[in-house]
Amino acid sequence: MEFIKEFWEFLKIRKKYWLLPIIFVLVLFGGLIILSQGSAVAPFIYTLF
């Protein structure tokens, strides 16, 4: 949790708010990959890409 707080402070101080959508998409795809490993949904996710 400390990393997230520190990263948010960095974004506020440096005014790098444009990085938020990029980070959000990367986290979303990472979660999708982790959740799809070994599940029955995996073949359907691969067809999206």
C-alpha positions in Angstrom: 0.0 0.0 0.0 2.9 2.3 0.7 4.0 2.1 -2.9 0.6 3.2 -4.2 0.6 6.2 -1.8 4.1 7.2 -2.8 3.2 6.8 -6.5 0.1 9.0 -6.1 2.2 11.7 -4.3 4.7 11.6 -7.2 1.8 12.0 -9.8 0.4 15.0 -7.8 3.7 16.8 -7.3 5.0 16.3 -10.9 1.5 16.8 -12.4 1.7 13.6 -14.4 -2.0 12.8 -14.4 -1.9 11.5 -17.9 -0.1 8.4 -16.6 -3.2 7.3 -14.7 -5.1 5.8 -17.7 -2.0 3.9 -18.8 -1.4 2.4 -15.3 -5.1 1.5 -15.0 -5.1 -0.3 -18.3 -1.9 -2.2 -17.4 -3.4 -3.3 -14.1 -6.6 -4.3 -15.7 -4.8 -6.5 -18.3 -2.5 -7.9 -15.6 -5.5 -8.9 -13.5 -7.2 -10.4 -16.6 -4.2 -12.5 -17.3 -3.9 -13.7 -13.7 -7.5 -14.6 -13.4 -7.7 -16.4 -16.8 -4.8 -18.8 -16.1 -6.2 -22.2 -15.5 -9.9 -21.3 -15.8 -12.6 -22.3 -18.2 -12.9 -18.7 -19.4 -9.4 -18.6 -20.9 -10.4 -19.7 -24.4 -13.0 -17.0 -24.6 -10.6 -14.3 -23.5 -8.1 -15.3 -26.2 -10.7 -14.7 -28.9 -11.0 -11.0 -27.8 -7.4 -10.4 -28.8 
